[in-house]
Amino acid sequence: MATSDGAGVIERLGFRISQVVERWMPSPFVFAILLTYLVYGAGLVATDSGPVELLEFWYGGFWAFLGFSMQMVLILMTGFVIAYHPRINAILQRLAEIPNSGAQAAAFVGFISMSLAWVHWGFSLIMGAIFAREMGKVAHRKGIDVHYPLLAVAGYMGLGLTWHWGISGSAPLQLTDANNIGEGTGFEFLASTVPAAETIFHPYALTLTALSIVFASAVLYVLAPSGDRAKGITHYVDEAELFETASDGGTDAADAADPVDEPPADVADVPAERMNNSRLLGGLIALSGVAILGFQFLGQGLGAFTLNAVNFGFLFAGLLIYQRPAYYRDRFNDAAGAAAGIVLLFPFFAGIQGIMASSGLALLLAETLLDVSTAATYPVIAWIVGAVANLFVPSGGGEWLVIGPSVLQAAEGLGVPYGQATIAYAVGDAHTNLLNPFWALPLLAITNVKAREMFGYAIAMLIALIPFLAIALYAVPY
């Protein structure tokens, strides 16, 4: 259905939502501060904790997940380093030539981002951001009307939909590790680990992933603004910067081979520098890491999929494709900038989680929702639990440590398989990333858009996905 000016109803609705959000949405850091006050107030009203006690919970939460924070930063940085490999960047530039309209461009970027997120969420986040930027550049050169903030949302869709169901998903991976289900973890009731074959690689999760990618790509297509509403990349990035190289995501294909194939021309011919740039040293340690991981999977099968294994694999895969240790180290220096926002905000969100966990607010939320579920509706309720929890604490693994035991115990009582319960929860956790700008920080830095400029369309996507996910979770059999 189209309006009198040729724009579809969905397109116009998305545009209006984006205008409201652009006017009112604060920066991600201020968003975290406001959320802290909101959760603190909820703790005062809904729990028996006093004001000073809640402050102590907040302080304690700041430091509760430092190890997990480092795991998340490594996932992001290893994904960043691989995505910025010049040859991979050149592939993105060639792929960006395929779409012939703004709607096709948005759908294509979203499809790539969501597909890659199943493999590695950090890789998807950075690759999606770079691809959105490259798509914006190509569209500008070819004279195609694209709305650059929607391209940014498309590049973020992997984090907003499919990442937590894939092989870097925090909740499924935590259940594969025996260290996470022992005494004192909250999961003591589990008789054994839950293998990835029952979560990530189960037909239930794979079917949901495929259906969701197709549906979300179609929504991106119909949301794409046209005509005067479509603001291209030059509205957000200085045209003089569009064809710069390297660290801003604008590496030209002509430059793609040089930095990898040869060491820098100014490297001193001394033993120390030869070692720093030795392909032999880098290649051998990289192959050793890949071989060790291969042996792990040969011995344990899908049970070897853990968060540490995923990080280990991508760390050494990156070294394998870069080979020269000095060059690989320099790429990690570049990646540190993309992770800076997460390093700043993660303790604040961990503090929010400290309030929710220690005051009992998180369990109260989960148990209130789970108490009204039946075996048939349980996946939908678990999705809602994950979605609501993620609004306050955008850390899938951190939330799962607190709420996961209640989710699985409720599933056990209703006869719902642990794997189905975990995936349904993970769907909700990923879905509301489309409302919280925390994980978009690296993408915002690469694309040069502000959170308030892109999150109107992210919220439009979130709303459009609600009926689809509710029906899919209810109807798809486990």
N, C-alpha and C positions, 0 to 999 in steps of 0.2 A: 504494500500500500504506500502510495506517495502523496505528498502534499502538493499544494499549488505551485510551489517553487521547484518541484522535482525531487526534493529530499524525502527519503523515507521517514516514517514515524520514529523508528528506532534510532536512526541517525540523528534526528532533531532532538530526541529525548536525551541521547548521550551528550550532545552538544550543550544542552541546557544544564545537565548535571555538572558537566565540566566547568561551566561558567560559575556556578555556585561554589564548587569546591575551590576553584582558583581564588575566589574572593576570601574564603574563610579558613582554609587549611593552613596551620602553622608549619614551621620547619620540623623535621623529624626530631631534633633535640628538644624543642619546646613541646612537641607532641608527647615525648617521654616524660617530661616534667609534669605536664597536665595530667597525664595518666597516673603518675605517682600519687598526686593529690586525690584523684578519683578513687583509687584502690584504698588509700589510707582512710578516706571517709567511709567507704563501704565496710572496711574492717571495723571501724568504730560503731557503725549502725548494726551490722549483721552478726558480729561475734562478741564474745565476752572480753576481748582484749582491750586494755586501756591505752591511752594515747602514747605514754612513754614506752609501753611494751611493744606497740606497733612500730615505733621508731627503732627499737632494738632489733625487731625482726627485719626491718628494712636494712639496717646496717649489716646484720649478719648475712643477709641475702647477697649483698654486694660481692662477697668472696666465696660463695658456696659452689660456684660452677666455673672456677678458673680453668681447671683441666678441660672441661667440656668447651669452654670459650676458645681455648687454643685449638681444639679439634675443629671447631667451626671456622676459625680464621685460616687454618691450614687447608680446609676444603675450598674456601674462597680463593686463597692465594694460588694453590696448585691449579685450580680451574682458570684463573686469570693468566697465569704464565703460559699454559698450553694454548689458550684461546688467542693470545697475542703472538704466538709463533708466526713469523712472517708468511710462511707458506699457507698456513691455515687462514690468515687474514686475506691472502690473495684469493683463496677459494671463496670466501665470503663476498669479495668484490665481484667475482664472476657470477655467483648466485644472485646477487642484487640486480643483475641485468635481466633476469627472467620476467618479473611482473611488468604488466603494461598499464596498470591503473593503481590509484591509491588504495582501493579496496583490496586488490590482489596483493599489494605490497604488505599491508597490515596482516592479512591472513597468512601470508608466506612466512613473515618474521615470527608470528605466533606459533605456527606449525613447527618451525625449526627450534625455537626456544623450548616449547613443551616436550618435543621429542628428545632433545639433548638433556633436559632436566631429569628424565628417567634414568639417564646414565650417570650424571653428576651435576648436582644443583649449582655448585660454584662455577663449573665450566659453562653451564647454561646461562647463568646470570651475566657473566662477562661476555660470552659469545653473543648472547641476545642483545646486549647493549651495543657491542661493536657492530653487529649486523644491522641493528636499527639505524645507527649512525651512517653506515655504508649505504644502506637503502635510501636514507635521506639525501645523501650526496649524489647518488646515481639518479634519483628522481629529479633533483634540482638540475642536473646536467641534461636530462632527457625532456624536461618540461612537463613532468607528470605531477598532477595535483595530489600531494600526500599531506596528511596532517601529522606532523612530526611527533607531537605528544602521544598520539595513538600508536605510532611505531614504537615509542619507548614502552608503552603498556604492553604491546605485543612481545617485545623483548623480555619483559618481566613475567610473562604468563607461565613460564616454567616454574617460577617460585610461587605463583599464584594458583597453581593447579596440580601439576603432576610430580613435583620433586619428591614428595614424602611417600610416594608409592613405588619409588624406584630404588636403585642399588646404592644410593647414598642417603636413603631415608632414615632418620634418626630412630624413631620408635621401632620399626621392624628390625633394624640392625642391633639395637640394644638388647632385644630379646634373643638374639643369636649368641650372645656372650654370657657364659656361665657366671662371670664375675658380677653381672648385673641382676642376678636373680637369687643371690644367696642371702644369708642372714643380714638383716639390717637394711635391705634394699627396698622393702615394701612388696617385693614379688616372691616372698618365701613360699607362698602357696603353690607356685608352679613346680611340678614334679621334675621338669626338665626344660631346656631351652626350647624356643619356638623357631624352627629352622626357616630360612628364607623361602624354601619351597612351599611353605604354608602361608606366606605373606607376599613378598615381592614377586615371586615367580609363579604364584598360584593363578589359575585361569580367571578367578574372580578379579584379582587386581589387574591382570593384563587386559581383560575385557573393559573394565572401567577406564583404564588409561586410554585405550584406543578410541572408545566412544567419546570420551571427554575432549581429546585432541581434535577430533572431527567437529564436534559441536562448537567448541570455543573458537576454532578457526572460522567457522561460518558466522558466528556472532561478530567477530572482528571485521569480517567482510562487510556486513550490513551496517555496522557502526561507523564506518569510515566517512568522515565529512567530505563534501565535495564543494566545488566552486569557491566562493569567498570565505567559507568556513574552514577550508583546508589551509593551514599555515605550514609552509615548508620549513626546512632546516635553517634557512637563512633568517628566519624570525627569531631563532634561539642561539645560533652559532654565527660568529662573525665570518663572512664569506672568505676573508683572507686566511682564516684558520682551517678551512675545509680540506685543504690538500697538504697539510703538514704531515709529518711522519711520526712513526714510533709511538711514544707514550700516550698521545692523545687519541689513539685509535684510528689515525688517518694514514697508515702506511700504504703507499702506492705499490702496485704490483711490480713495477720496475725496480723497486728497492728490496723486493722480498727476499732474494737469495743472498745478497751480500753479507749481512751481519751474521748469518748462520754458517755460510760456507767457508768464510775466511776470518781469521782473527783480525782485530783492529790493526790498521796500518802503523799506529804509533806505539805498538807493544815493543818494549825493549827486548833485544835478543839476549836475555840472560836466563839461567836455569829456572829461577823462580817464576818468571813470566811464562816460560815454556810449559812448566807444570800447571800453572793456572789455566792455560789454554789448551791443555793436552786432551785431544779426543780419546786417546788410549785410556787415560785415568778416568775420565768421565764415563766413557762407554763401558769399561769393565765394571765399575761400581753400579752403573745403571742396569747392566745385564745381570749382575749378581742379585740386585733387588728384585728384578722381574722374575728371575729363576726361583728365588725363595718363595715369592708369592705363588708362583705356579705350583710348586711342591705342596704348599698349603692347600690349594684347591684340589690337587690330585688326591691328597690324603683325606680331606674332609668334605669335598664336594661343595654344595651350596652352603653348608654349615660354616665355611670359611669366610662368608660375607659378614664382616663386622665393620664398624666405623673406622677403626684403626687400619684394617686391611684396605679399605677404600682409599684412605689418606696415603697409606704406604704405596699403593699401586700407582696413584696419580703423581706422587712425588717422584717416583723413579721413572715413570713413563715420560714425565717432563724432562728429566735429565737425559733420558735415552734419545729424545728428539733434538735436544739442544747440544748435548755431548760435552761441549767445552764448559768446565766448572765455572770459570769467571763470568762467562756470558749468562749462564743459568742463574748465578748469584745476582747479577745486575737486573735480570728480569724480576727476581723476587723483590729487589729494591723498588722497582716500579709498582709491583703489586701491593706493597705496603701502603701506598697512598689510597688505593681502593678499599683497603681494610680499615683505614683510620677511623671512619665513622662508626664501624661496628665495635672497634676497641673502646671508643668513647661511650657508646650507648649501651653496650652489653651489660656493664655493671649496673646501670640504672634499671634496665629491665630485669636483671637478676635481683635487684633490691625489691622491685615490685613483686617478683615471684616469692621472695622471702616473706613478704607480708601475707601473700595469698596462701602459701604453704604452712607457715608457722601459726597463723591465726586460725586456720581451718577453713578459710574462705574458699579455697580451691575445691576442697572435698565437699563442702556444703553445696557449691555450685554443681559439681559432677553428680553427687548423690541425689540432689533434687530432680535433676533431669532424668537420671537413670531409673529412678523409682517409678516413673510413669511409663516405662517402656515394656513391650512384650517381645517375644522371640522374633516376631515378624517385623516390628518397628524398630528393633534394637539398632540395626545399622544406621538408620536415619537419626536416632537419638544420639548415638556415639559421634556421628558427624557434627551434630549441633554442639555437643560437649567440646569437641576439639576446636570448633569454630569460635565459640565464645571464649574459651580459655586463651586462644591465640590472640584475641583482641587485646588482652592485657599483658601477655608474655609471649612475644613472637620468637620463641625458641622451641621447636618441636621436641627436641630431646629433653630440654629442661622441664617443659610441661609434663612430658610423659613420666618423668621420674616422680612427679607429685600425683598426677591424676591417673596414670596408667594402672596402678593396682586396683583402684575402684572400677575402672572400665573393664578390666579383665575378670574381676570377681563378679561383677554384675553379669557379664557374658556367661561365665561358668554357671551361675544360678539359673540362667534362662536356656542353657544348652546351646549357646551360640559359640562356634569355634573361635579359639583365641586369634587365629589368623584373620578371620573376617572382622572381628572386633577391632583389631589393630589397624587394619587398612581403612575401615570406616572412620575411625578416629583421625587417621592421618589425612584423609580427604578433607575433613573439616579444618584441621590445622593449617593445611596449605591454602585452603580457599580464602580465609580472611587475611592472608598476606596482601590481598588486593585492597585492604582498607588501612593497614598499618604500614607506614613508609620505611620501617626499620631496615629491612633487607634490600630495599631499593637504593640505598645510599651509594654503592659502587656504580650502579647503572646511571644514577643522576649525575655523578661526576663525569662519566664517559660521554653521555649524551648531551650534557649541558642544559638539561631542562630542570626546572624546579619541581619539587614534590607536588605543589598545589597546581602546577600546569598539567601534570599527567594523571593525577589520582582521581579526577572527575571521571575519566574514561575507565580507570581501574575499578571504581565503584560501580559504574554502569555494567562492567563485565561481571562483577560479584553478584549483582542483582539478577542478571540474565541467567547465571549459572544455578541459582537457587532451585527453581522448579526442576531443572534437568537433573541435578545431583540427587534431589529428594526421590525422584522417580527411579533413577538408575540404581541407587543404593537399596531401594525397596524391591525392585524387580529382578536385578541380576542375581542369579543363584550362586551359592558358594559351593 
